[in-house]
Amino acid sequence: MPHIPDAIIGHKEQREALKADIASDNVSHAYLFHGPEHLGKRTMALWFARELLRVEKDPEQYMQIDHEIERLTHPDFFILDQLWMEETCEDWNVIAKSSNIPQVHREKAGAKTDTISIDDIRELQQRLYEKGLSKYRCCIIRSAQRMQESASNALLKILEEPPQGLVFILTAASQSAILPTIVSRSRTLPFRRVPEHELIAMIPDVPADDRQFMLALAQGAPGVMRSLGDDPDVLRTHRLLKGKAAAFWQARTLADRLQHLTPLLERGEEADRLLLHLALTLRENVLGLPKAAHALLELLRGLNTNAHRQIIVQRFAVEV
């Protein structure tokens, strides 16, 4: 279930702007929070939704409002987050922890991709015109760049004539990934990486060595810092991958280099983490940096295509 923190790490300027909108009764019918992953856009969206649903409510009702938002049962709160996908995410109990928009139509159609279709927006639309109990009703769409063109156009029609009091909060990796006409009808707030001194406040009891390692991994993202602090196994895995990445740059034979790159042959989290550590360890060792950096950049570009991964990885091992 989503948790609404009272203290949000970083993004003070964005928080103050949203508070000012409420205080001046100048709330937009649509907001777009955009920026890299794990910076806290979804967390801020949940916080803002809570603040809106508290408007004109008695303080003694606040706890009940928070409880209903966290359990996704508040009648004026809608969120489209995790999607049902065949063979990937079929557990309704898992989906219900982050989304409260009906998705049975996805199961009937055998949806296989993490894209928001026009049918998803239509299901959402049916809920939006119900009579609300609060001054504002809130609808969060996480990673709105997942919307297909037809879904974006369907959402645009709602934004052109929004129901009274309805506030959309969209999050996206970048503003350019969203239909320009949706952007033009939204109040946009950019989210940037959080300074290290604010991230350190999240891990006051962590040893200095681990703290510096975590800061390097987080790259200014509170979400990454939180996951590292909450799960020692994840931190341990990262240390192992850092060793593998460092060993790759030091390897003298092609066979050794290819051995260290084995995780890259398959798509997945381990491959993504190894790529991160290849970049971080390269930054620490500046010898031969221009040539190696160019090769690593070409590797990243190649792995983002449908080209044969083994050939791309082998070419990278040879070039460095």
Summary of the structure (lengths in Angstrom):
residues: 320
radius of gyration: 22.2
end to end distance: 45.5
largest distance: 69.8
contacts: 942
relative contact order: 0.11
helix: 56%
strand: 9%
